């Protein structure tokens, strides 16, 4: 999700910056202050985009090259810190053992309540793929949407 929001911010930043620079050149430096808005959007968007791409790469690394193990769902709740159109994602928390230690992972799903609750009830077994060199990095298999 951060990658999508980041891409939108970058696009808005670029679109806003070009006319503001032109206006500052034509109308004077007092308009240049308003021209800061576009670059701020672009920088914030670039950071969000980078965070989203980094998360996606980590999950893809676990899915592509990960070691399989069994895990268990230990918590399922709606994450009220995030919201899109009044809906909150489900946070699915799971544990798994790797390298002699118990690790915990969290994945979010925007699926409907009935399907998420029935598939990922607390205590349900799940398949986990983790990165051998960094066992704290993991993904559920099959991937959750």
Rosetta silent file (secondary structure, phi, psi, omega in degrees, C-alpha in Angstrom):
SEQUENCE: XXXXXXXXXXXXXXXXXXXXXXXXXXXXXXXXXXXXXXXXXXXXXXXXXXXXXXXXXXXXXXXXXXXXXXXXXXXXXXXXXXXXXXXXXXXXXXXXXXXXXXXXXXXXXXXXXXXXXXXXXXXXXXXXXXXXXXXXXXXXXXXXX
SCORE:     score description
SCORE:     0.000 S_00000001
   1 L     0.000  -40.461  178.535    0.000    0.000    0.000 S_00000001
   2 H   -60.156  -32.971 -179.136    2.787    2.556    0.718 S_00000001
   3 H   -64.320  -42.355  179.803    4.128    2.040   -2.815 S_00000001
   4 H   -64.766  -47.262  179.281    0.790    2.980   -4.386 S_00000001
   5 H   -62.991  -40.270  178.345    0.368    6.046   -2.171 S_00000001
   6 H   -61.320  -43.648  179.354    3.995    6.985   -2.847 S_00000001
   7 H   -62.350  -39.233  178.770    3.521    6.779   -6.603 S_00000001
   8 H   -65.403  -43.622  179.324    0.441    9.026   -6.358 S_00000001
   9 H   -62.642  -42.588  178.652    2.345   11.573   -4.241 S_00000001
  10 H   -60.759  -45.749 -179.420    5.261   11.623   -6.702 S_00000001
  11 H   -61.243  -46.361  179.332    2.879   12.172   -9.625 S_00000001
  12 H   -63.113  -42.531  179.521    1.043   14.985   -7.826 S_00000001
  13 H   -59.088  -44.038  179.727    4.346   16.522   -6.775 S_00000001
  14 H   -67.400  -44.310 -179.064    5.673   16.590  -10.321 S_00000001
  15 H   -63.419  -37.466 -179.143    2.406   17.917  -11.762 S_00000001
  16 H   -77.825  -33.587 -175.881    2.238   20.695   -9.155 S_00000001
  17 H   -65.643  -45.461 -175.155    5.944   21.622   -9.341 S_00000001
  18 H   -58.098  -53.066  179.661    6.103   22.434  -13.051 S_00000001
  19 H   -65.678  -32.635 -179.812    3.378   25.140  -13.074 S_00000001
  20 H   -66.706  -39.947  177.522    4.624   26.577   -9.758 S_00000001
  21 H   -63.714  -43.875  178.809    8.152   26.999  -11.112 S_00000001
  22 H   -61.064  -44.368 -179.942    6.756   28.687  -14.218 S_00000001
  23 H   -64.662  -38.284  179.308    4.598   30.997  -12.081 S_00000001
  24 H   -64.382  -39.254  178.791    7.548   31.861   -9.846 S_00000001
  25 H   -68.132  -37.677 -177.217    9.631   32.794  -12.884 S_00000001
  26 H   -81.234  -40.384 -170.212    6.814   34.877  -14.368 S_00000001
  27 H  -103.628  -12.589  176.452    5.314   36.449  -11.243 S_00000001
  28 L   114.501  170.959 -173.145    8.248   36.766   -8.897 S_00000001
  29 H   -66.655  -23.265 -179.800    9.805   35.184   -5.823 S_00000001
  30 H   -64.475  -24.616  177.029    6.766   35.659   -3.542 S_00000001
  31 H   -81.761  -19.300 -178.777    5.030   32.911   -5.531 S_00000001
  32 L   -61.307  -30.059  177.750    8.096   30.665   -5.119 S_00000001
  33 L   -60.264  -42.150  177.819    7.006   29.889   -1.548 S_00000001
  34 L   -66.831  -25.246  179.747    3.884   28.223   -2.925 S_00000001
  35 L   -70.269   -9.281  178.442    6.152   26.338   -5.313 S_00000001
  36 H   -71.618  -25.228 -176.876    7.575   24.348   -2.391 S_00000001
  37 H   -56.421  -47.506 -177.882    4.387   22.276   -2.205 S_00000001
  38 H   -60.084  -51.545  178.838    5.144   20.223   -5.304 S_00000001
  39 H   -61.600  -34.472  177.704    8.671   19.157   -4.311 S_00000001
  40 H   -63.013  -45.723  176.736    7.454   18.270   -0.796 S_00000001
  41 H   -58.499  -44.116 -178.170    4.806   15.994   -2.294 S_00000001
  42 H   -64.276  -41.146 -179.465    7.399   14.445   -4.598 S_00000001
  43 H   -68.289  -47.316  178.264    9.885   13.775   -1.768 S_00000001
  44 H   -59.820  -43.335  178.196    7.242   12.313    0.579 S_00000001
  45 H   -61.906  -40.379  178.662    5.948   10.215   -2.311 S_00000001
  46 H   -63.161  -39.959  178.325    9.443    8.994   -3.129 S_00000001
  47 H   -65.264  -47.803  178.879    9.991    7.871    0.466 S_00000001
  48 H   -61.163  -40.493  178.183    6.637    6.045    0.591 S_00000001
  49 H   -62.135  -44.416  179.331    7.342    4.440   -2.768 S_00000001
  50 H   -63.201  -41.228  178.017   10.758    3.238   -1.581 S_00000001
  51 H   -62.373  -45.261  179.919    9.267    1.784    1.632 S_00000001
  52 H   -63.393  -42.434  179.121    6.575   -0.060   -0.327 S_00000001
  53 H   -65.939  -39.662  178.986    9.026   -1.489   -2.848 S_00000001
  54 H   -62.372  -45.051  178.223   11.355   -2.609   -0.041 S_00000001
  55 H   -61.347  -44.379 -179.110    8.517   -4.444    1.741 S_00000001
  56 H   -62.929  -42.001  179.425    7.422   -6.102   -1.479 S_00000001
  57 H   -63.371  -40.350  178.491   10.968   -7.260   -2.280 S_00000001
  58 H   -62.991  -44.166 -179.905   11.375   -8.779    1.179 S_00000001
  59 H   -67.090  -41.006  178.438    8.127  -10.694    0.868 S_00000001
  60 H   -63.909  -36.572  177.609    8.972  -11.849   -2.651 S_00000001
  61 H   -61.306  -44.709  178.267   12.398  -13.025   -1.442 S_00000001
  62 H   -64.363  -41.649 -178.926   10.726  -15.172    1.228 S_00000001
  63 H   -69.366  -36.917 -176.143    8.186  -16.525   -1.270 S_00000001
  64 H   -80.830  -44.902 -171.498   10.763  -17.243   -3.961 S_00000001
  65 H  -117.899    7.921 -172.923   13.723  -18.563   -1.950 S_00000001
  66 L   -73.263  160.084  176.095   12.251  -19.257    1.492 S_00000001
  67 E   -93.743  132.941 -177.147   12.466  -22.369    3.629 S_00000001
  68 E   -84.050  141.097  173.839    9.085  -23.939    4.386 S_00000001
  69 E  -152.809  168.584  177.405    7.873  -24.587    7.912 S_00000001
  70 E   -93.796  144.968  177.288    4.577  -24.854    9.749 S_00000001
  71 E  -132.241 -176.776 -179.862    3.209  -21.957   11.707 S_00000001
  72 E  -143.350  139.602  175.816    0.145  -21.101   13.724 S_00000001
  73 E   -73.325  125.894 -179.519   -2.234  -18.142   13.764 S_00000001
  74 E  -112.921  -14.334  178.099   -1.959  -16.485   17.189 S_00000001
  75 E  -159.118  147.355  177.176   -4.033  -13.332   16.662 S_00000001
  76 E  -145.616  117.397  179.570   -6.564  -11.924   14.220 S_00000001
  77 E  -153.058  161.318  175.255   -7.905   -8.387   14.552 S_00000001
  78 E   -81.990  133.569 -179.929   -8.863   -5.371   12.512 S_00000001
  79 E   -88.398   99.127 -176.314   -6.076   -2.795   12.317 S_00000001
  80 E   -78.599   -2.149  176.658   -7.863    0.457   13.090 S_00000001
  81 E   -78.588  -11.621  177.876   -4.696    2.493   12.516 S_00000001
  82 E  -122.471  144.597  179.635   -5.319    2.107    8.765 S_00000001
  83 E  -155.970  135.770  172.369   -8.485    2.913    6.887 S_00000001
  84 E  -132.503  121.462 -178.153   -9.598    3.181    3.277 S_00000001
  85 L    51.714   39.874  177.762  -13.167    4.295    2.581 S_00000001
  86 L    78.918    0.180  178.931  -14.097    3.503    6.174 S_00000001
  87 E  -101.491  147.171  178.403  -12.783   -0.082    5.972 S_00000001
  88 E  -115.573  142.799  177.691   -9.933   -1.452    8.093 S_00000001
  89 E   -75.116  159.264  173.389   -7.591   -4.278    7.084 S_00000001
  90 E   -88.777  132.399  173.958   -7.352   -7.506    9.042 S_00000001
  91 E   -98.667  120.104 -179.476   -4.029   -8.068   10.801 S_00000001
  92 E  -108.628  113.376 -176.728   -3.156  -11.765   10.820 S_00000001
  93 E  -104.966  130.845 -177.601   -0.414  -12.551   13.339 S_00000001
  94 E  -134.429  156.295  175.099    1.370  -15.904   13.135 S_00000001
  95 E  -121.407  156.550  178.527    4.290  -17.637   14.825 S_00000001
  96 E  -157.935  158.198  178.939    6.777  -20.167   13.451 S_00000001
  97 E  -104.622  133.831  178.346   10.008  -21.793   14.523 S_00000001
  98 E  -152.870  131.430  178.833   13.245  -21.171   12.635 S_00000001
  99 L    62.850   31.256  178.498   16.837  -21.578   13.716 S_00000001
 100 L    78.251    7.051  179.771   15.795  -22.863   17.139 S_00000001
 101 E  -126.950  153.610  175.228   13.795  -19.713   17.928 S_00000001
 102 E   -91.231  129.193  179.230   10.136  -18.776   17.719 S_00000001
 103 E  -116.561  159.743  179.196    9.463  -15.862   15.382 S_00000001
 104 E  -125.836  140.178  177.158    6.340  -13.811   14.800 S_00000001
 105 E  -131.387  157.434  178.013    5.056  -12.361   11.553 S_00000001
 106 E  -133.978  137.988  174.767    2.121  -10.175   10.610 S_00000001
 107 E  -134.187  148.403 -179.493    0.337   -9.859    7.316 S_00000001
 108 E  -109.951  147.444  178.780   -2.629   -7.655    6.445 S_00000001
 109 E  -135.387  137.465  176.009   -5.664   -8.546    4.381 S_00000001
 110 L   -97.588   13.912 -178.971   -8.421   -6.353    2.999 S_00000001
 111 L   -65.851  168.719  179.333  -10.633   -9.417    2.491 S_00000001
 112 L   -69.386  147.313 -174.961  -14.190   -9.735    3.736 S_00000001
 113 H   -53.529  -47.544 -176.622  -14.623  -10.525    7.417 S_00000001
 114 H   -59.737  -44.752 -177.485  -16.286  -13.917    6.911 S_00000001
 115 H   -72.312  -39.374 -179.749  -13.616  -15.319    4.632 S_00000001
 116 H   -66.673  -46.270 -177.895  -10.664  -13.975    6.640 S_00000001
 117 H   -64.730  -39.050 -178.821  -12.052  -15.182    9.981 S_00000001
 118 H   -73.341  -34.563 -178.922  -12.874  -18.649    8.648 S_00000001
 119 H   -81.166  -31.091 -172.088   -9.511  -19.133    6.901 S_00000001
 120 L  -125.889   44.400  178.203   -7.263  -17.626    9.568 S_00000001
 121 L   -65.754  148.421  178.412   -8.931  -18.369   12.907 S_00000001
 122 L   -56.801  132.195 -178.212   -6.672  -18.265   15.964 S_00000001
 123 L    95.681  -11.110 -179.871   -5.017  -21.658   16.395 S_00000001
 124 L   -70.915  140.466  174.937   -5.213  -22.552   12.691 S_00000001
 125 E   -76.841  147.906  177.866   -2.074  -24.054   11.140 S_00000001
 126 E  -138.899  160.129  174.597   -0.463  -22.155    8.252 S_00000001
 127 E   -94.483  128.949 -178.345    2.436  -22.653    5.853 S_00000001
 128 E  -121.242  138.511  172.032    5.263  -20.171    6.397 S_00000001
 129 E  -114.465  127.749  179.724    8.257  -19.448    4.178 S_00000001
 130 E  -127.203  156.348  179.645   11.204  -17.698    5.834 S_00000001
 131 E   -81.763  122.232 -174.992   14.577  -16.463    4.596 S_00000001
 132 L   -55.266  -43.760 -177.166   17.284  -18.815    5.883 S_00000001
 133 L   -75.504  -23.373 -179.513   19.836  -16.015    6.457 S_00000001
 134 E  -135.191   74.772 -172.453   17.249  -13.729    8.083 S_00000001
 135 E   -60.823  -14.578  176.650   14.639  -16.008    9.707 S_00000001
 136 E   -74.843  -12.763  177.098   12.675  -13.016   11.038 S_00000001
 137 E   -94.601  122.789 -174.442   11.672  -12.258    7.431 S_00000001
 138 E  -149.044  172.292  175.456    8.778  -14.443    6.379 S_00000001
 139 E  -151.849  149.025  173.483    5.611  -14.753    4.329 S_00000001
 140 E   -81.657  148.366  176.232    2.532  -16.928    4.502 S_00000001
 141 E  -126.107  131.236   -3.527    1.916  -19.352    1.674 S_00000001
 142 L   -69.330  156.238 -178.118   -0.228  -19.031   -0.301 S_00000001
 143 L   -58.029  147.966 -179.702    0.126  -15.228   -0.203 S_00000001
 144 L   -98.426  140.411  176.582   -2.765  -13.311    1.321 S_00000001
 145 L  -102.395    0.000    0.000   -4.480  -10.488   -0.520 S_00000001
